Amino acid sequence: MLHKTKGIALKTTNYSESSIVAHVFTEAFGMQSYLINGAKKPKAKIAANLFQPLHPLDMVVYHKDSGGLQRIKEVHQLPVLREIPFDLTKRSLALFIDEILYKVLRQQSPDPYLFHFIQQAVLWMDSSQSSLANFHLLFLIKLSRFLGFLPSHHAYKSFPYFDLLDGVFCNSLPAHSHILQEPHTSLFERLLKTGFEETQQIKMPKEERKYLLEKTLEFYKLHTENFGSVHSLDILEEVFQ
């Protein structure tokens, strides 16, 4: 049966000499894998380059509830990203976020709120003329809400430590090494309370940002099965040197 759905392209893998499997997070069906025959041919009806990292898609798909590889009848990039494919900083951020999303959404069922959050964040990044130095940190922290491990914080009180294992701010030092301490606790808490439009107002030296990103990824590893290493991290660190 044919269905219309929006999607966000995450990854493609080779299936044969001319075909690919496109891994797409869809609004209607969650994470899906689509076999596209002949996608690498010069005159392909559905070309491989339609599935660039994080590109929003408008799709007509065949869907089987039994799972496995699905098929696409029609797909269009909508809206077309104007800057992410060509701007070095935005493209590097997109590759990093794309890798994270592929790791955490592999078994994701449909979630319209999560889909809307990701789509709006991508479109904001694409159009933004502000500094994006903190964007990936803010994205990861806000994404954790939809994945079920949003940090718990008190709206009217600050704490010196953040327990990465339990996901809570606290007054006493936890009996393990998975922690944030000042000044990183305050930076993490500020990001938790900040919107994308204000993220450039949070100033931090590059070494502090690098450390905070490492600890945020540690937070993800503690709460995501088989998270593994992030290969695009080195590219991101070079861009924000």
C-alpha positions in Angstrom: 0.0 0.0 0.0 1.2 3.5 -0.8 1.7 6.1 1.9 2.9 9.7 2.0 5.4 10.7 4.7 8.0 13.2 5.4 11.5 12.0 6.1 15.0 13.0 7.2 17.9 11.3 5.3 20.5 9.9 7.6 22.7 7.4 5.8 23.2 5.4 2.6 24.9 2.0 2.2 25.8 0.2 -0.9 23.6 -2.7 -1.8 25.1 -3.7 -5.2 27.2 -2.0 -7.9 24.3 0.3 -8.8 21.9 0.2 -5.9 21.8 1.6 -2.4 19.9 1.2 0.9 18.8 4.6 2.2 18.3 4.9 5.9 15.6 7.5 6.6 13.9 8.6 9.8 10.3 9.0 8.7 7.5 10.9 10.4 4.9 8.1 9.8 6.9 5.0 10.3 10.0 5.9 12.4 13.4 4.6 11.2 13.2 2.8 7.9 15.6 1.3 5.3 14.7 1.7 1.7 16.2 -0.4 -1.2 16.7 1.9 -4.2 17.6 0.0 -7.4 19.9 1.8 -9.8 20.3 4.8 -7.6 24.0 5.2 -8.7 23.2 5.1 -12.4 23.5 8.4 -14.3 19.9 8.6 -15.3 18.4 7.1 -12.1 14.8 7.8 -11.4 15.7 8.1 -7.7 19.3 9.3 -7.4 21.6 8.6 -4.5 22.4 12.3 -4.0 18.8 12.9 -2.9 19.8 11.4 0.4 22.4 13.8 1.6 22.9 13.9 5.4 19.9 15.5 7.2 18.1 16.5 4.1 14.3 16.8 4.6 12.4 14.6 2.2 8.8 14.4 0.9 8.1 10.8 0.1 5.6 8.4 -1.3 6.5 4.9 -0.1 5.4 1.3 -0.2 5.2 0.1 3.4 5.1 -3.5 4.8 4.3 -3.9 8.5 6.5 -7.0 8.5 9.6 -4.8 8.3 12.8 -5.4 6.3 13.8 -3.4 3.3 11.0 -1.1 2.1 10.7 0.7 -1.3 10.1 4.3 -2.4 7.8 5.3 -5.3 8.6 9.0 -5.2 10.9 11.3 -3.2 11.8 15.0 -3.3 14.0 17.1 -1.2 11.6 19.5 0.5 12.5 22.0 1.5 15.9 22.1 -0.2 18.7 22.9 2.1 20.5 26.0 0.9 23.7 26.2 3.0 24.4 22.9 4.8 25.6 21.1 1.6 28.0 24.0 0.8 29.1 25.7 4.0 32.1 23.9 5.6 31.0 24.6 9.2 27.4 23.7 8.6 28.3 20.6 6.6 30.6 19.4 9.4 27.9 19.9 12.0 25.4 18.1 9.8 27.8 15.1 9.5 28.3 15.0 13.2 24.6 15.2 14.0 23.7 12.8 11.3 26.1 10.2 12.8 24.6 10.7 16.3 21.0 10.4 15.0 21.8 7.2 13.1 23.2 5.7 16.3 20.3 6.6 18.6 17.4 6.2 16.1 18.2 2.7 14.8 15.2 1.1 16.5 13.1 4.3 16.7 9.3 3.9 16.3 7.2 6.8 14.9 7.4 9.9 17.1 6.0 13.1 15.4 7.3 15.3 18.2 10.9 14.0 17.8 10.6 14.2 14.0 9.4 17.8 14.2 12.3 18.7 16.7 14.9 17.3 14.4 13.5 18.9 11.2 13.1 22.3 12.8 16.7 22.2 14.3 18.1 21.3 10.8 16.1 24.1 9.1 17.2 26.6 11.8 20.9 25.6 11.3 20.6 25.8 7.5 19.2 29.4 7.7 21.1 30.7 10.7 23.5 33.6 10.3 24.5 33.4 14.0 27.5 31.6 15.4 27.0 27.9 15.5 29.9 27.0 17.9 27.5 25.7 20.6 24.8 24.4 18.3 25.8 20.7 18.4 26.0 20.8 22.3 22.5 22.3 22.5 21.1 19.9 20.0 22.4 16.9 21.9 21.1 18.1 25.2 17.6 18.9 23.8 17.5 15.6 21.9 18.0 13.6 25.1 14.5 14.7 26.1 13.0 12.7 23.3 15.3 9.7 24.0 14.1 9.4 27.6 17.1 10.7 29.5 16.7 14.5 29.7 18.8 15.8 32.6 16.7 16.6 35.6 17.3 20.1 37.1 15.8 22.5 39.6 14.4 25.6 38.0 15.3 27.8 41.0 18.5 26.3 42.4 21.9 25.4 41.0 24.1 22.5 42.0 27.9 22.1 41.7 27.8 18.6 40.2 26.0 16.8 37.4 25.8 13.0 37.7 26.0 11.6 34.2 25.0 8.1 35.3 21.8 9.1 37.0 21.1 12.2 34.9 20.7 14.6 37.8 22.3 17.7 39.3 23.4 17.2 42.8 25.2 18.8 45.8 27.6 16.0 46.7 30.2 14.3 44.6 28.9 10.9 43.2 30.9 7.8 44.0 32.0 7.3 40.4 33.8 9.2 37.7 30.9 9.9 35.4 30.4 13.5 36.5 30.5 17.2 35.5 32.0 19.7 37.9 32.2 23.5 37.8 32.6 25.4 35.6 31.2 22.8 33.3 28.1 22.1 35.4 26.9 25.7 35.0 27.6 25.7 31.3 25.7 22.5 30.9 22.8 23.9 32.9 22.7 27.1 30.8 22.6 25.1 27.6 19.7 23.1 29.1 17.7 26.2 29.6 18.6 28.0 26.3 16.9 28.0 22.9 18.7 27.8 19.6 18.2 31.5 19.0 20.2 32.4 22.1 22.9 29.8 21.9 25.6 32.2 20.6 25.2 34.2 23.8 26.8 31.5 25.8 30.6 32.2 25.6 33.1 29.5 26.4 36.8 28.9 25.4 37.3 26.2 22.8 38.9 23.8 25.3 35.9 24.1 27.6 33.6 23.4 24.7 35.6 20.4 23.6 35.6 19.0 27.1 31.8 19.6 27.5 31.1 17.8 24.2 33.2 14.8 25.3 31.2 14.6 28.6 27.9 15.0 26.8 28.9 12.1 24.5 29.8 10.1 27.6 26.3 10.9 28.9 24.9 9.4 25.6 27.1 6.3 25.8 25.8 5.7 29.4 22.2 5.8 28.2 22.3 4.4 24.7 23.0 0.7 24.0 25.9 0.1 21.6 26.6 3.8 21.1 30.3 3.3 20.2 32.7 5.9 19.1 31.8 9.0 17.0 34.0 9.1 13.9 33.0 12.6 12.8 34.2 14.2 16.1 37.7 14.9 14.8 36.3 16.8 11.8 34.1 18.9 14.1 37.0 19.7 16.4 39.1 20.9 13.5 36.4 23.2 12.2 36.0 24.8 15.7 39.7 25.2 16.5 
